[in-house]
Amino acid sequence: MIDVHYTPNWLAKAMIELLPEGTSSVGDFCMGEGALLEAAEARFGQAAAYFGSDIDARAVRRARAAHSNWVVSLADLLSVSSLKSSRAWSPDSFDAIVLNPPFSYRGGSGALIAVPALGTIRASPAVAYVDNALRALAPGGTAVLLLPANTLSSERDRAWWAYARGRWSVTVELTSGPRDFPGVVARMAVVRLSPRLDGVALASDPMQAESAWGRPLSIVRGRVPVHSLGRFSVGSDDGVPFVHSTDLRGDLQIHGRPRVVARLGTRGPLVLLPRVGALKQEKIVVWVDAAPIALSDCVFGLRVPVEQVVILAKQLRDRADLISGRYGGSCAPYLTISRLSELLSELGWDPAHVGAQA
């Protein structure tokens, strides 16, 4: 017997907000009541096409009656023959996949799935559903999944997640506490799979994706709020220059900038980028001097040895469009430390968050 835990509307909306702008096709192959596709349609409207399937014939009938513009089909996501006969599922086809799969079988023991370079492995029901759903994701596409949080760390699913991290950027976007999700005792997690920034489609050995590699890099989050600048200001010959996100353009100019107490300074060399606001190539700037500067709380500083500053800056500038997709928020876009760490790891660095000290 398959469990049924439909996605509440507020969570469906939050999951759809994680999809990129310009999404033109959305698939949900465990659509249930259709909350995820409805949220997608509310966001993308007629600019996208919507495809849904479910193993429950009643859910399929309701979706067809309520949404004549959707392509809806009766299908079992764990059955290859069922998927092949479905009008709503096709391999390598969808810009976006959203999924809240069943995750427990009464009396069952998971499912067998075939993983490249690993052969056939046994995985949890939730991962088995996800694996089949992702076969419909187009290259460069994004998937947003609602899963039990323990599947991310369970021994049974470890090999599959290593494979996934070799193919996509895997980010945990939201988590719930016990019983926060209606009818479910387990903690839940919203997981986003998006294109890797290094352009790798699939690691030759997926288990290598678990091991950290690359050059050390320190992430410094600025700590001086603009609205509190007056509290820390000092004379023009004292302290250290203050750098805000509006100063990030071309060659960083610090002459004439306000100066704040020296204890708020962060030593260079640094590659600077906005924590808050739209990211563009020209907003990624270099501070090669070892002298400290004070960073606004809207700025990230990435500290690497001086001989690696230009390498890092070029990596980020070349991928500015992809990186901007990692910024979230319903108002001003912002980048979290966890997302920044994830993308830097994908680019071959070994990031660590440090305090904004000189």
C-alpha positions in Angstrom: 0.0 0.0 0.0 1.3 3.5 -0.9 1.1 6.3 1.6 -0.7 9.5 0.6 0.5 12.9 2.0 -0.6 15.7 -0.3 1.4 18.9 -0.5 -0.2 21.9 1.3 -0.7 25.0 -0.8 1.8 27.2 1.1 4.5 24.6 0.7 3.7 24.0 -3.0 4.1 27.8 -3.6 7.5 27.8 -1.8 8.7 24.9 -3.8 7.7 26.5 -7.1 9.5 29.7 -6.2 12.7 27.7 -6.3 12.4 27.0 -10.1 14.2 29.4 -12.5 12.6 32.2 -14.4 11.8 31.2 -18.0 10.7 27.6 -17.1 8.6 26.4 -20.1 7.6 22.9 -19.1 6.8 21.4 -15.6 6.2 17.8 -14.8 4.8 16.2 -11.7 4.6 12.4 -11.8 3.1 11.9 -8.4 0.7 14.8 -8.7 -2.0 13.7 -6.2 -4.4 16.7 -5.9 -2.2 18.7 -8.3 -1.1 21.4 -5.8 2.4 21.6 -7.2 1.3 22.0 -10.8 -1.4 24.5 -9.8 1.3 26.6 -8.0 3.5 26.3 -11.1 0.6 27.5 -13.3 -0.1 30.4 -11.0 3.6 31.5 -11.4 4.3 30.8 -15.0 0.8 31.0 -16.6 0.5 30.3 -20.3 4.3 30.6 -20.8 4.7 27.0 -19.6 3.2 23.6 -20.3 2.1 21.3 -17.5 2.3 17.5 -17.4 1.0 15.3 -14.6 0.5 11.7 -13.8 -0.5 9.6 -10.8 -1.2 6.0 -10.0 -4.6 7.0 -8.5 -7.3 6.9 -11.2 -9.5 9.2 -9.2 -6.8 11.9 -8.9 -6.2 11.7 -12.6 -9.9 12.1 -13.4 -10.2 15.1 -11.1 -7.1 16.8 -12.6 -8.5 16.3 -16.2 -11.8 17.8 -15.2 -10.2 20.8 -13.4 -7.4 21.5 -15.8 -8.2 20.9 -19.4 -4.9 22.6 -20.6 -2.7 20.1 -18.7 -1.5 16.8 -20.2 -2.6 14.3 -17.6 -2.1 10.5 -17.6 -2.6 7.5 -15.3 0.8 6.0 -14.7 2.9 4.1 -12.1 6.2 6.0 -11.7 8.0 2.8 -10.7 6.9 0.9 -13.7 8.9 1.3 -16.9 6.1 -0.1 -19.1 3.5 2.2 -17.5 5.7 5.2 -18.1 6.3 4.3 -21.7 2.6 4.3 -22.3 2.0 7.6 -20.5 1.3 10.8 -22.4 2.6 12.9 -19.6 6.1 11.3 -19.2 8.9 11.3 -21.7 12.7 11.0 -21.2 15.0 14.1 -21.1 12.1 16.4 -21.9 11.2 18.8 -19.0 12.7 22.1 -17.9 11.5 21.4 -14.4 10.3 18.5 -12.4 8.5 18.9 -9.0 7.7 15.9 -6.9 6.3 14.8 -3.5 6.6 11.1 -3.8 5.3 8.3 -1.6 8.0 7.4 0.9 6.9 4.3 2.8 5.5 0.9 2.0 3.7 -1.1 4.7 5.6 -4.4 4.8 8.0 -3.4 1.9 11.7 -3.0 1.8 12.4 -0.4 -0.8 13.1 -0.8 -4.5 15.8 -1.8 -6.9 17.1 0.9 -9.2 19.9 1.0 -11.8 22.6 3.7 -11.2 25.4 4.5 -13.7 28.8 3.1 -12.7 27.2 1.3 -9.7 24.8 -1.1 -11.3 21.6 -2.1 -9.5 21.2 -1.0 -5.9 18.4 -1.1 -3.4 17.1 2.3 -2.4 14.3 3.8 -0.3 10.9 4.2 -1.9 11.2 8.0 -2.1 14.6 7.8 -3.9 13.3 5.1 -6.3 10.5 7.5 -7.3 12.9 10.4 -7.6 15.3 8.4 -9.7 12.6 7.5 -12.3 11.2 11.0 -12.3 14.6 12.6 -13.0 15.0 10.5 -16.2 12.4 12.9 -17.7 14.5 16.0 -16.7 16.1 17.7 -19.7 19.9 18.6 -19.6 20.2 21.8 -17.7 16.8 21.4 -16.0 15.9 21.9 -12.3 14.1 19.5 -10.0 12.5 20.5 -6.6 11.7 17.5 -4.4 9.9 17.0 -1.1 11.5 14.1 0.8 11.9 12.7 4.3 15.0 14.4 5.7 16.5 11.1 6.8 16.9 9.9 3.2 19.7 12.5 2.7 21.8 10.7 5.3 20.6 7.1 5.3 23.1 4.3 4.6 20.6 2.8 2.1 20.5 5.9 -0.1 24.1 7.0 0.3 25.3 5.7 -3.0 22.4 7.2 -4.9 23.0 10.7 -3.4 26.7 10.4 -4.3 25.7 9.8 -7.9 23.2 12.7 -7.7 25.9 15.1 -6.4 28.1 14.1 -9.3 25.5 15.0 -11.8 23.6 18.0 -10.2 24.1 20.6 -7.6 22.1 19.3 -4.6 20.8 21.9 -2.1 18.6 21.5 0.9 16.4 24.6 0.7 13.9 24.0 3.5 13.4 21.6 6.4 10.5 20.9 8.8 10.3 19.7 12.3 8.6 16.6 13.4 4.8 16.8 12.7 5.1 20.1 10.9 4.0 18.5 7.7 0.3 17.4 7.9 -0.1 13.8 8.8 3.6 13.0 8.9 5.8 12.4 11.9 9.1 12.4 10.0 11.1 15.6 9.4 10.8 16.7 5.8 13.2 18.5 3.5 12.8 20.4 0.2 15.7 19.6 -2.0 16.7 21.3 -5.2 18.7 19.7 -8.0 20.1 22.2 -10.4 22.8 22.3 -13.1 26.4 22.1 -11.7 28.4 25.3 -12.2 31.4 23.4 -13.4 29.5 22.0 -16.4 30.1 18.4 -15.4 27.2 16.3 -16.6 28.1 13.1 -14.7 31.1 12.2 -12.6 33.0 9.2 -14.0 33.0 7.7 -10.5 30.0 9.0 -8.7 31.3 8.0 -5.3 34.1 10.7 -5.8 31.4 13.3 -5.4 31.4 12.7 -1.6 35.0 13.7 -1.1 36.0 17.3 -0.7 38.7 18.5 -3.1 40.3 21.7 -4.2 42.0 24.7 -2.8 41.2 26.3 0.5 39.0 29.4 0.4 37.6 31.5 3.2 34.1 33.0 3.0 33.7 36.3 4.8 30.2 37.7 5.3 30.3 41.5 5.8 29.0 42.8 9.1 28.6 46.5 8.9 24.9 47.6 8.3 24.6 50.7 6.1 22.0 52.1 8.5 24.5 51.9 11.4 27.4 53.4 9.5 27.3 56.5 11.6 28.0 54.7 14.8 31.3 53.4 13.5 32.6 56.3 11.4 36.0 57.8 12.0 38.0 60.6 10.5 39.4 60.5 7.0 42.9 59.6 8.2 41.8 56.9 10.6 40.2 53.5 10.4 39.6 51.5 7.3 37.5 52.2 4.2 33.9 51.0 4.1 32.7 49.0 1.0 29.0 48.5 0.2 27.4 46.5 -2.6 26.9 49.7 -4.6 30.7 50.1 -4.7 31.1 46.8 -6.6 31.8 47.8 -10.1 34.9 47.5 -12.3 38.0 48.4 -10.4 37.2 48.9 -6.7 37.8 52.5 -5.8 38.2 53.2 -2.0 39.4 56.8 -2.2 36.8 59.1 -0.7 34.8 56.2 0.8 33.6 56.6 4.4 36.0 55.1 7.0 35.0 53.0 10.0 36.9 51.8 13.1 39.8 49.5 12.3 38.4 46.5 14.3 35.7 46.1 11.6 38.2 45.6 8.9 38.8 42.4 6.8 42.2 41.8 5.3 42.7 41.1 1.6 43.2 39.8 -0.9 39.5 39.3 -1.6 37.1 38.6 -4.4 34.0 40.6 -3.6 30.4 39.9 -4.7 27.0 41.1 -3.5 25.2 39.1 -0.9 22.0 41.0 -1.6 20.9 42.4 -4.9 21.1 41.3 -8.5 24.4 39.7 -9.6 26.1 40.8 -12.8 29.6 40.2 -14.1 30.8 43.7 -13.3 29.6 43.3 -9.6 32.3 40.6 -9.0 35.4 42.7 -8.2 38.9 42.0 -6.9 40.7 43.6 -3.9 44.3 42.4 -4.2 45.8 44.6 -1.4 46.5 42.9 1.9 45.3 46.0 3.6 41.9 45.6 5.4 38.6 47.0 4.3 35.3 47.0 6.1 32.6 45.0 4.3 28.9 46.0 4.4 26.5 43.2 5.5 25.3 43.1 1.9 28.7 41.9 0.6 30.6 38.6 0.6 34.4 38.5 0.5 36.2 35.4 -0.7 39.8 35.2 0.6 42.3 33.2 -1.4 46.1 33.6 -1.9 46.9 36.5 -4.1 48.1 34.3 -7.0 44.6 32.7 -7.1 42.5 35.8 -7.0 42.3 36.3 -10.7 41.5 32.6 -11.3 38.6 32.7 -8.8 37.2 36.0 -10.2 37.2 34.7 -13.7 35.4 31.5 -12.7 32.7 33.5 -11.1 32.4 36.1 -13.8 32.2 33.4 -16.5 29.3 31.8 -14.6 27.5 34.9 -13.4 24.2 34.0 -15.1 24.2 30.6 -13.5 25.2 31.9 -10.1 22.5 34.5 -10.1 20.0 31.6 -10.2 21.2 30.6 -6.7 20.0 33.9 -5.3 16.6 33.5 -3.6 14.0 35.7 -1.9 10.7 37.2 -2.9 11.9 40.8 -2.7 15.5 41.7 -3.1 17.4 38.6 -4.2 20.0 37.3 -1.7 22.6 34.5 -1.5 23.0 32.4 1.6 26.3 31.1 2.9 25.2 27.5 2.4 24.4 28.1 -1.3 27.6 30.1 -1.8 29.6 27.2 -0.2 27.9 24.7 -2.5 28.7 26.5 -5.7 32.3 27.2 -4.7 32.7 23.4 -4.0 31.4 22.7 -7.5 34.1 25.0 -8.9 36.8 23.0 -7.2 37.4 25.1 -4.0 37.2 23.9 -0.4 35.3 26.8 1.3 35.0 27.6 5.0 33.1 30.3 6.6 35.2 32.6 8.8 34.5 35.7 10.8 35.0 39.2 9.3 38.2 40.0 11.2 41.4 41.5 9.9 
